[in-house]
Structures are given as structure tokens and as C-alpha cells.
Amino acid sequence: MEPFTFCPTCGDEFGPYPLMDIYLKGYSCANGHYFYSEIKKVLAVDSAKAQSFPSPKFNGENDGEIIEYWLTNEEARSKLNTQIAVIIRRIHEITKQKKHISKQVNAFTRCTICNNELIKYEQPDIWVVGKKCSQSHEVAERGNAIHFFHSGELVELSAEMSDDLVLWLSKQWLKDKSNKHMKTQLNKEIIGLLDKYKLD
């Protein structure tokens, strides 16, 4: 049984949601709710190499070409922080494809395995909200994501980033780029993309 069969917002069956990012798998329902899970994770030790990663020279100012390179080239993507990867993909979707997503309130109300309602329950981890369904499927919710064990493996499902969050996070990354730890995560091309989007 798949861990992500039903939309956690409305309970409709999930279908594939094509993403440019080779490290993510997209899910969507007929009611326009969008989510993604990581196929492959990027370790912090690798994403810290993004700043010094030698990417090819691009002709002109083709933002789409730059974004596609960072999200589809295996070597480049292996150096890209997941949050930054989602931000630049959403920038491309918003500016080029005119795909707008509003913030989802209570995105995780139904079990993605059996479609039963998720109810909060008391659990010891203060950093997450524990939820479970009548079939005893338990999830931990934090921010825009849930994670849980499925067939002995930890899986995570994230709600797609809203337009408002993309803009806010773009500004945050640019504001924090003087931080030595944050700075290593940002290649100059990525900084250019975030800066241009922030000003649009």
C-alpha cells in the first residue's frame, strides 16, 4: 500500500503532479491541492558546496534555463538545499507558467493511507503535532509537512509552497546571505534569481 494515496486536505484520490525537480515527487488531487515528497535528500555537508559549485555560463538572462539546470542536472541538484530548490521551482511556476497557489489552512486533516479523519492526540514531542486516524495510522505534523513510518521507513509529505511563502522565504534567504552558514548554500545565480523575484 502506498503511503500517499489520498489527499490529506479533502480526501480525494491523489494523482501525479509533474515537477521539474528530479529529487521530488509531486502529488495532486482534482480539487487543486498540491503536495510533494523527497525522492532523494541532500545532506547539509553537500548543500554547503553550492556557493563554490562551478556552473556553466548561461546565454543572456534566461532564468528558466538557470532554474532547469539546477533542478535537473544531477551534480548541480545534489548541492542544492531542498528549500531553495522548492523556492526556485515555484518562482518558475509562478512567473513562467502563471501557476499560483494560495496558503492551505489545515492542509493535513485526513489520513493519506486510508482517508479517515486525523484527530490530534497527546504525544511527548513538543516540536510536532501528533495526529492519528481511527485505523491507528499516526503522523507527526510540523509546519507545512507530515512525517510517519510506513513499512518501516520514515516518509514525509509537504504541502506545496504558496505564492506568499515563496516571496517571504526569498527575502529571508537574501537577508541572511551574510550569515556564513547560509551564504555557502547560495550560488551567485540563485542569489540573482531570488533578488529579481523579490523586486518583481
C-alpha positions in Angstrom: 0.0 0.0 0.0 1.3 3.4 -0.9 1.8 5.9 1.9 0.3 8.8 -0.1 -2.9 7.5 -1.7 -5.4 10.2 -0.6 -5.2 14.0 -0.4 -4.8 14.9 3.3 -6.8 18.1 2.8 -10.0 16.8 1.1 -9.7 13.0 0.9 -9.8 12.9 -2.9 -7.5 10.3 -4.6 -4.1 11.5 -5.4 -2.7 11.7 -8.9 0.7 12.5 -10.3 1.8 16.2 -10.2 4.7 16.7 -12.6 7.6 18.6 -11.1 10.8 19.9 -12.8 12.8 18.8 -9.7 14.5 15.4 -10.1 14.7 15.0 -6.3 11.0 15.4 -5.6 7.7 13.6 -6.5 4.6 15.6 -6.8 1.0 14.7 -5.8 -2.2 16.5 -6.5 -6.0 15.9 -6.4 -8.9 17.0 -8.5 -9.7 19.8 -6.1 -6.4 21.6 -6.7 -4.4 20.6 -3.6 -0.7 20.1 -4.2 2.0 18.2 -2.3 5.4 16.7 -2.7 7.7 14.2 -1.2 11.5 13.9 -1.4 12.8 11.0 -3.5 16.4 11.8 -2.5 17.7 14.0 0.3 20.6 16.5 0.1 22.9 16.4 3.1 24.0 19.7 4.7 27.6 18.8 4.0 26.8 18.7 0.3 24.5 21.8 0.1 27.2 23.8 1.8 29.2 23.4 -1.5 26.6 25.3 -3.6 28.3 28.7 -3.4 31.5 27.4 -4.9 29.9 25.0 -7.4 31.1 25.8 -10.9 28.0 26.0 -13.1 28.1 26.6 -16.8 27.8 30.1 -18.4 24.3 30.9 -19.5 23.4 33.0 -22.5 21.7 36.2 -21.7 19.4 36.3 -18.7 17.3 33.2 -19.2 16.0 32.5 -15.7 14.2 29.4 -16.8 17.4 27.9 -18.2 19.2 28.5 -14.9 16.4 27.0 -12.8 16.1 24.0 -15.1 19.9 23.4 -14.8 19.9 23.5 -11.0 16.8 21.2 -10.7 17.5 18.6 -13.4 21.3 18.3 -13.6 22.2 15.5 -11.1 25.5 17.0 -10.0 24.1 20.5 -9.5 20.9 19.3 -7.7 23.0 17.2 -5.3 24.4 20.6 -4.0 21.1 22.4 -3.7 19.3 22.9 -0.4 15.8 21.4 -0.6 14.0 24.6 0.5 15.9 26.7 -2.1 15.1 24.1 -4.7 11.4 24.4 -4.0 11.6 28.2 -4.0 13.2 28.5 -7.4 10.9 25.9 -8.9 7.9 27.8 -7.6 9.4 31.1 -8.9 9.5 29.4 -12.4 5.9 28.1 -12.0 4.6 31.5 -10.8 6.4 33.7 -13.4 6.5 31.4 -16.4 3.6 29.1 -16.0 1.3 31.5 -14.1 0.6 28.7 -11.6 -0.5 30.4 -8.4 -1.1 28.5 -5.1 -2.8 30.0 -2.0 -1.8 29.1 1.5 -3.6 25.9 2.7 -5.2 26.2 6.1 -5.4 22.9 7.9 -3.8 21.0 5.0 -3.5 17.8 7.0 -6.9 16.7 8.1 -7.2 13.2 6.6 -5.1 10.1 6.6 -3.1 9.7 3.3 -3.3 5.9 3.7 -6.9 5.1 4.5 -8.7 8.5 4.1 -10.1 8.6 7.6 -10.1 11.8 9.6 -7.0 12.7 11.5 -7.5 13.7 15.2 -4.9 15.3 17.4 -3.6 13.2 20.3 -1.2 13.8 23.1 2.4 12.7 22.5 5.7 13.6 24.0 7.4 15.5 21.2 6.7 19.2 21.8 8.0 20.2 18.3 5.3 18.4 16.4 1.5 18.0 16.5 0.6 14.3 16.8 -2.4 13.1 14.8 -3.9 9.7 14.2 -6.9 8.2 12.5 -9.4 5.5 13.5 -7.2 2.9 11.8 -4.3 3.9 14.2 -2.2 5.4 11.5 -0.2 8.1 13.3 1.5 11.1 11.8 3.6 14.0 13.2 2.8 17.4 11.7 5.2 20.3 11.7 5.0 23.4 9.6 3.8 22.5 6.1 4.6 18.8 6.4 3.8 15.5 8.0 6.0 12.5 8.6 5.4 9.0 9.7 6.7 5.5 9.5 5.4 3.3 6.6 6.6 -0.3 6.2 9.5 0.5 8.5 10.6 3.6 6.5 10.2 7.2 7.6 8.3 9.1 4.9 7.4 12.8 4.6 4.8 14.7 2.7 4.9 18.5 2.3 2.2 20.9 1.2 3.3 22.9 -1.9 4.7 26.3 -1.2 2.2 29.1 -1.5 3.0 32.3 -3.5 3.1 34.3 -0.3 5.6 31.9 1.3 7.8 31.9 -1.8 8.2 35.7 -1.6 8.7 35.7 2.1 11.4 33.0 2.0 13.1 34.6 -0.9 13.5 37.8 1.2 14.7 35.8 4.2 17.4 34.0 2.3 18.7 37.2 0.8 18.6 38.9 4.2 20.5 36.1 5.8 23.1 35.6 3.0 25.7 37.4 5.1 25.4 34.5 7.6 28.4 32.3 6.9 26.3 29.1 7.1 23.5 30.4 4.9 26.0 32.0 2.5 27.5 28.7 1.5 24.1 27.4 0.4 23.6 30.2 -2.2 25.3 30.2 -5.6 25.5 33.7 -7.3 23.0 32.6 -9.9 20.5 31.6 -7.2 21.0 34.9 -5.4 20.3 36.7 -8.7 17.0 34.7 -9.2 15.8 35.5 -5.6 16.8 39.1 -5.9 15.0 39.6 -9.2 11.8 37.8 -7.9 11.8 39.9 -4.7 11.7 43.1 -6.7 9.1 42.0 -9.3 
